[in-house]
């Protein structure tokens, strides 16, 4: 009966602490991983360069600028701008125009976001359950305003809201009432912009809600109906709870977009009448590019950034707790 003598391990195949051999094979794998990492960084370089030049550098520069009196005279010699500390931030909260813009922005968000989310959910439910034929046509129709330029949207809405020759004015004349000057009235200007924003963003919410509705298992709905649940109970007890992750995402992105509202008042009213539609973003634009108070406008930008971050974190905490 023969015995086999175990062959001693080669000195080059010493086990590494992690258990992998630190021999020629291990070194080859390390070199391969190094090449892969290098290739990944090389492919990422164009993005990193563009991000650094067009995003990171302006963000840092704006933050530094918010602590200075940077103006038009400092464009060629930015280092000559005087450091003023938190003076710009302190000045903001004593500026009646900025406080008016802050109130208008809050009004736009508090009214516009629930309307957009609610109507988007309603349209999504109708398209997902109530319409069998031409469903794609209706989806495209509701989504079309999202991809339409703001200039085209403004032309349409100016025609609709014109107090003399507009569509509503014409319908009012036929029915025996006089339509108000929607964009020229301090009372009606902001609601008109909210209606325009809701109409324009309804398609985005609708698409997201339809995706969330289609992810709900059909068996759950069928079980609820077999238990005698009506449409309202199904919506309240089944649809909304299972749709909370989608509602969370949609609410957050819609709120962020509405806090940054700029295009609607800029194109339609220029912030008027009497600053009734002036928003923080529009006020920031005017301070920076009309009056060239770049440092002051930068402080506005970071106040808005802090507000957006605070509201987003609050929404995530409140709604995420309900999704568990």
Secondary structure, 3 states (H helix, E strand, C coil): CCCCCCCCCCHHHCECCCCCECCHHHHHHHHHHHHHHHHHHHHHHHHHHHHHHHHHHHHHHHHHHCCECCCHHHCCCHHHCCECCCHHHHHHCCCHHHHHHHHHHHHHHHHHHHHHHHHHHHHHHHHHHHCCCCHHHHHHHHHHHHHCCHHHHHHHHHHHHCCCCCHHHHHHHHHCCCCCCCCCCCCCHHHHHHHHHHHHHHHHHHHHHHHHHHCCCHHHHHHHHHCCCCHHHHHHHHHHHHCHHHHHHHHHHHHHHHHCCCHHHHHHCCCCCCCCCCCHHHHHHHHHHHCCCHHHHHHHHHHHHHHHHHHHHHHHHHHHHHHC
